[in-house]
Amino acid sequence: MAILDSIGELIALPNLRPLDIRRDLMRVADLIELCFAHTMDVDGKEYLRQMRQAARDARFLNWAPKAAEWVAMPLSGYVWEESGQIVGNLSLIPMSRQGRRIYLIANVAVHPDYRRRGIARALTQTALEGLRHKQIWAAWLQVRDDNSAAHHLYQSLGFIERAQRTSWEMFPPSKGRLHTERDGVSVTSRQTKDWAIQKLWLTENYPPEVDWNLNFHLSEFRPGLLADLLHLIEGTSLKHWAVRRRGYLTALLTWQPSRTFADNLWLAMPDSGDNDSLYTLLTQALHDLPENRSVAINFPSRRSEDAFIAAGFENHLTLIWMEAILKV
């Protein structure tokens, strides 16, 4: 493999090559665990377990490359290998945004003993050049807000910050003490007339820059008999709450069951949200929800933090979402 330096000259990189899942998948899983085990949640650990299981399945390894778009495994990307050991990895995950093919860069990992040698930069630059060659529209990645070195690296390679999102989690949901009907604040079920403002607030809280990678589909929240019937058939029934202060709607919350570790909570509220009524809304919802399931809310960072913390949520992590435009 080779990359272009800052003045356009080719630099040979004999240690860098495309991922070969038939011989690399197990070693990539080991490297990802080594680098990220301290921040990995239950879903992340399950992802690694599935990677290792797939690596042992010869039939999967032969079939998967032909169906890469439908397999939740890192089937393409690049690795850095030295002395037979994979010490660097970058995964490329195909996705769709606004009807166009894009790629999510993920699992950028470098063995601790091999860091500060430019391996992550070389992997990322090679990936971007490969995507440009394929005429891909854009590449995205997510980096922890406390990883300033990686943030600066990606900025230097042309990535632009698009959003900062915090994942708030709670397990198990705390029943706590309810605080409905105080200071004119009350929680009720959502009414059909609330949909217009809920739609507006949801669009503001989960804009097109992020909804494509959150498994968020606004149409699923629309009220009506047809929507209720569809949810019943699919076994994906939603539950909605609305909170009002002195009769005025201030926020709405939707619970969506999930097959992953945590069920999703989707919060609709304006930028200048009422944290006191939000706290009341959260405590009521947690009181109503099943006790044996964790819940998670993805929300713009630094918004309503006091209300989340007071209700018992923990800040799991904050990610900076970055985009590199590859084709104009």
C-alpha positions as CSV (number, residue, x, y, z in Angstrom):
1,M,0.0,0.0,0.0
2,A,1.0,3.6,-0.5
3,I,-0.3,7.0,0.5
4,L,0.3,10.6,-0.6
5,D,2.3,12.9,1.6
6,S,1.6,16.6,2.2
7,I,3.1,17.5,-1.2
8,G,1.5,14.7,-3.2
9,E,4.4,12.3,-3.2
10,L,3.7,8.5,-2.8
11,I,5.0,6.9,0.3
12,A,5.2,3.1,0.4
13,L,3.7,1.5,3.5
14,P,4.6,-2.2,3.4
15,N,3.0,-2.8,6.8
16,L,-0.4,-1.5,5.8
17,R,-2.8,-3.7,3.8
18,P,-6.6,-4.3,3.3
19,L,-8.4,-6.3,5.9
20,D,-8.8,-10.0,5.1
21,I,-11.6,-11.3,7.3
22,R,-10.6,-14.9,6.6
23,R,-7.4,-14.5,8.6
24,D,-7.7,-11.2,10.4
25,L,-11.1,-11.1,12.1
26,M,-10.1,-12.8,15.3
27,R,-6.9,-10.8,15.7
28,V,-8.8,-7.5,15.0
29,A,-11.3,-8.5,17.7
30,D,-8.4,-9.0,20.1
31,L,-6.9,-5.6,19.2
32,I,-10.2,-3.8,19.6
33,E,-10.7,-5.4,23.0
34,L,-7.2,-4.4,24.1
35,C,-7.7,-0.8,23.1
36,F,-11.3,-0.2,24.2
37,A,-12.2,-2.7,26.9
38,H,-12.2,0.1,29.6
39,T,-15.0,2.0,27.7
40,M,-16.9,-0.9,26.3
41,D,-20.6,-1.4,27.3
42,V,-22.6,-4.6,27.1
43,D,-23.5,-4.1,23.5
44,G,-19.8,-3.6,22.6
45,K,-18.8,-6.8,24.4
46,E,-21.6,-8.7,22.5
47,Y,-20.3,-7.2,19.3
48,L,-16.8,-8.7,20.1
49,R,-18.3,-12.0,20.9
50,Q,-20.1,-12.1,17.6
51,M,-16.9,-11.2,15.8
52,R,-15.0,-14.0,17.4
53,Q,-17.9,-16.5,16.7
54,A,-17.9,-15.4,13.0
55,A,-14.1,-15.8,12.8
56,R,-14.5,-19.4,13.8
57,D,-17.2,-20.1,11.2
58,A,-15.7,-21.0,7.9
59,R,-19.0,-20.8,6.1
60,F,-19.6,-17.3,7.3
61,L,-16.1,-16.2,6.2
62,N,-16.7,-17.5,2.7
63,W,-20.2,-16.1,2.4
64,A,-19.9,-12.7,4.2
65,P,-17.8,-10.8,1.6
66,K,-20.6,-11.3,-1.0
67,A,-23.2,-9.8,1.3
68,A,-21.1,-7.1,3.1
69,E,-24.0,-4.6,3.1
70,W,-26.2,-6.8,5.2
71,V,-23.7,-8.2,7.7
72,A,-23.0,-6.3,11.0
73,M,-19.3,-7.1,11.0
74,P,-16.2,-5.2,9.9
75,L,-15.8,-6.8,6.5
76,S,-13.8,-4.1,4.9
77,G,-11.1,-1.8,6.1
78,Y,-7.3,-1.7,6.7
79,V,-4.8,-3.2,9.1
80,W,-1.2,-2.5,10.1
81,E,0.8,-5.7,10.6
82,E,4.3,-6.1,12.0
83,S,6.1,-9.4,12.6
84,G,2.9,-11.3,12.0
85,Q,1.0,-9.2,14.6
86,I,-1.9,-6.9,13.8
87,V,-1.1,-3.7,15.7
88,G,-3.4,-1.3,13.9
89,N,-7.0,-1.5,12.5
90,L,-9.6,0.7,10.8
91,S,-13.0,-0.6,9.8
92,L,-15.2,0.7,7.0
93,I,-19.0,0.3,7.4
94,P,-21.2,1.1,4.4
95,M,-24.3,3.2,5.2
96,S,-26.8,5.4,3.5
97,R,-27.5,9.1,4.2
98,Q,-30.0,11.1,2.2
99,G,-30.1,8.4,-0.4
100,R,-26.3,8.4,-1.0
101,R,-23.7,5.8,-0.1
102,I,-21.4,6.9,2.7
103,Y,-19.0,5.1,4.9
104,L,-18.6,5.2,8.7
105,I,-15.0,4.9,9.8
106,A,-14.9,2.8,13.0
107,N,-12.7,0.7,15.3
108,V,-9.6,2.9,14.7
109,A,-7.3,1.1,17.1
110,V,-3.5,1.0,17.6
111,H,-1.7,-1.3,20.0
112,P,-0.4,0.7,23.0
113,D,3.2,-0.3,22.3
114,Y,3.0,1.1,18.7
115,R,1.4,4.4,19.2
116,R,2.8,7.8,18.3
117,R,4.3,6.4,15.1
118,G,1.6,7.7,12.7
119,I,-0.2,4.4,12.2
120,A,-3.7,5.8,12.9
121,R,-3.0,8.7,10.5
122,A,-1.8,6.3,7.8
123,L,-4.8,4.0,8.2
124,T,-7.2,6.9,8.1
125,Q,-5.6,8.6,5.1
126,T,-5.5,5.4,3.2
127,A,-9.1,4.8,3.9
128,L,-10.1,8.3,2.7
129,E,-8.1,7.9,-0.5
130,G,-9.7,4.5,-1.2
131,L,-13.2,6.0,-0.7
132,R,-12.4,8.9,-3.0
133,H,-11.2,6.4,-5.6
134,K,-14.6,4.6,-5.3
135,Q,-16.3,8.1,-5.7
136,I,-18.0,7.9,-2.3
137,W,-19.7,11.1,-1.3
138,A,-18.6,11.4,2.4
139,A,-17.0,9.6,5.3
140,W,-18.1,9.9,9.0
141,L,-16.6,9.0,12.3
142,Q,-17.2,9.4,15.9
143,V,-14.5,10.3,18.5
144,R,-14.8,10.6,22.3
145,D,-14.8,14.2,23.5
146,D,-12.0,13.4,25.9
147,N,-9.7,12.1,23.1
148,S,-8.2,15.4,22.0
149,A,-5.3,13.8,20.1
150,A,-7.6,11.8,17.9
151,H,-9.9,14.9,17.4
152,H,-6.9,17.0,16.2
153,L,-5.7,14.1,13.9
154,Y,-9.1,13.9,12.2
155,Q,-9.3,17.7,11.8
156,S,-5.9,17.7,10.1
157,L,-7.2,15.1,7.7
158,G,-10.2,17.3,6.7
159,F,-12.9,16.1,9.0
160,I,-15.4,18.8,10.2
161,E,-17.3,18.6,13.5
162,R,-21.0,18.2,12.8
163,A,-22.4,17.5,16.3
164,Q,-21.7,16.5,19.9
165,R,-24.0,13.9,21.4
166,T,-24.1,12.4,24.9
167,S,-25.5,8.9,25.7
168,W,-27.2,8.8,29.0
169,E,-27.9,5.4,30.5
170,M,-29.6,3.9,33.5
171,F,-29.7,0.3,34.6
172,P,-31.9,-0.8,36.2
173,P,-34.5,2.0,35.9
174,S,-34.9,3.7,39.3
175,K,-38.5,3.9,40.5
176,G,-37.6,6.7,42.8
177,R,-40.1,9.2,44.2
178,L,-42.7,10.7,41.8
179,H,-42.9,14.4,41.5
180,T,-46.1,14.9,39.4
181,E,-48.5,17.7,40.1
182,R,-46.0,20.1,41.6
183,D,-45.6,23.7,40.7
184,G,-48.2,23.3,38.1
185,V,-46.3,20.5,36.4
186,S,-48.2,17.3,35.4
187,V,-47.4,14.3,33.2
188,T,-50.0,12.6,31.0
189,S,-50.1,10.4,28.0
190,R,-49.4,12.0,24.6
191,Q,-52.5,13.5,22.9
192,T,-53.0,13.5,19.1
193,K,-52.9,17.3,19.1
194,D,-49.3,17.1,20.6
195,W,-47.9,15.5,17.4
196,A,-47.2,18.7,15.5
197,I,-44.9,20.2,18.2
198,Q,-43.4,16.8,19.0
199,K,-42.4,16.4,15.4
200,L,-40.8,19.8,15.4
201,W,-38.9,19.2,18.6
202,L,-37.8,15.7,17.6
203,T,-36.4,17.0,14.3
204,E,-34.5,19.6,16.2
205,N,-33.1,17.1,18.8
206,Y,-32.4,14.4,16.2
207,P,-31.5,16.3,13.0
208,P,-30.5,14.8,9.7
209,E,-26.8,15.1,10.7
210,V,-27.3,12.3,13.2
211,D,-30.6,10.5,12.7
212,W,-29.2,8.1,10.1
213,N,-26.9,6.5,12.6
214,L,-29.2,6.4,15.6
215,N,-31.8,4.1,14.1
216,F,-34.2,7.0,14.5
217,H,-37.3,7.1,12.1
218,L,-39.6,10.1,12.7
219,S,-42.5,8.4,10.9
220,E,-42.7,5.7,13.6
221,F,-43.8,8.4,16.1
222,R,-46.8,9.6,14.2
223,P,-50.1,8.9,16.1
224,G,-53.0,7.1,14.5
225,L,-54.8,3.8,14.2
226,L,-52.7,2.7,11.2
227,A,-49.4,3.4,13.1
228,D,-50.7,1.6,16.2
229,L,-51.7,-1.4,14.1
230,L,-48.3,-1.5,12.4
231,H,-46.5,-1.4,15.7
232,L,-48.7,-4.2,17.0
233,I,-47.9,-6.4,14.0
234,E,-44.2,-5.7,14.3
235,G,-44.1,-6.1,18.1
236,T,-42.6,-2.6,18.4
237,S,-45.2,-0.8,20.4
238,L,-44.2,2.6,21.6
239,K,-45.2,4.4,24.8
240,H,-45.4,8.2,25.0
241,W,-45.6,10.7,27.8
242,A,-46.2,14.5,27.8
243,V,-45.4,17.0,30.5
244,R,-47.1,20.3,30.9
245,R,-46.6,23.3,33.1
246,R,-49.8,25.1,33.9
247,G,-51.3,23.6,30.8
248,Y,-48.5,24.4,28.4
249,L,-46.6,21.5,26.7
250,T,-42.9,21.6,27.7
251,A,-41.6,18.2,26.6
252,L,-42.5,14.7,25.3
253,L,-40.8,11.4,25.9
254,T,-41.1,8.1,23.9
255,W,-40.0,4.6,25.0
256,Q,-39.0,2.3,22.2
257,P,-38.1,-1.4,23.0
258,S,-34.8,-2.6,21.6
259,R,-33.1,-5.9,21.0
260,T,-29.9,-4.5,22.3
261,F,-28.8,-4.0,25.9
262,A,-30.8,-0.8,26.5
263,D,-34.2,0.3,25.3
264,N,-34.3,3.7,23.7
265,L,-35.9,6.8,25.1
266,W,-36.4,9.6,22.6
267,L,-36.8,13.1,24.0
268,A,-38.6,16.0,22.3
269,M,-38.1,19.4,23.9
270,P,-37.0,22.9,22.7
271,D,-33.5,24.3,23.2
272,S,-34.6,26.4,26.0
273,G,-36.1,23.4,27.8
274,D,-37.6,23.4,31.3
275,N,-35.3,21.2,33.3
276,D,-37.7,21.0,36.3
277,S,-40.5,19.6,34.2
278,L,-38.1,17.4,32.3
279,Y,-37.0,15.8,35.6
280,T,-40.7,15.2,36.5
281,L,-41.2,13.6,33.1
282,L,-38.2,11.3,33.4
283,T,-39.1,10.1,36.9
284,Q,-42.7,9.3,35.8
285,A,-41.5,7.4,32.7
286,L,-38.9,5.4,34.8
287,H,-41.7,4.6,37.3
288,D,-43.9,3.2,34.5
289,L,-41.2,1.2,32.6
290,P,-40.2,-2.4,33.1
291,E,-37.7,-2.9,35.9
292,N,-35.5,-5.5,34.2
293,R,-34.4,-3.4,31.2
294,S,-31.9,-0.6,31.0
295,V,-32.7,2.6,29.1
296,A,-30.7,5.1,27.2
297,I,-31.2,8.5,25.8
298,N,-29.0,10.0,23.1
299,F,-29.2,13.8,23.3
300,P,-27.2,16.9,22.3
301,S,-24.3,17.3,24.7
302,R,-24.4,19.9,27.6
303,R,-28.2,20.1,27.4
304,S,-30.4,19.3,30.3
305,E,-27.5,17.6,32.2
306,D,-28.9,18.6,35.6
307,A,-32.3,17.0,34.9
308,F,-30.7,13.7,33.6
309,I,-28.4,13.4,36.6
310,A,-31.1,14.3,39.1
311,A,-33.3,11.5,37.6
312,G,-30.6,9.0,38.1
313,F,-29.0,8.7,34.6
314,E,-25.3,8.4,34.1
315,N,-23.2,10.0,31.4
316,H,-22.0,6.9,29.5
317,L,-20.0,8.9,26.9
318,T,-20.0,12.0,24.7
319,L,-19.1,11.6,21.1
320,I,-18.0,14.2,18.6
321,W,-19.5,13.4,15.1
322,M,-17.2,14.4,12.3
323,E,-17.6,14.3,8.5
324,A,-15.2,14.5,5.6
325,I,-16.7,15.5,2.2
326,L,-15.0,13.3,-0.4
327,K,-16.9,14.2,-3.5
328,V,-18.5,17.5,-4.4
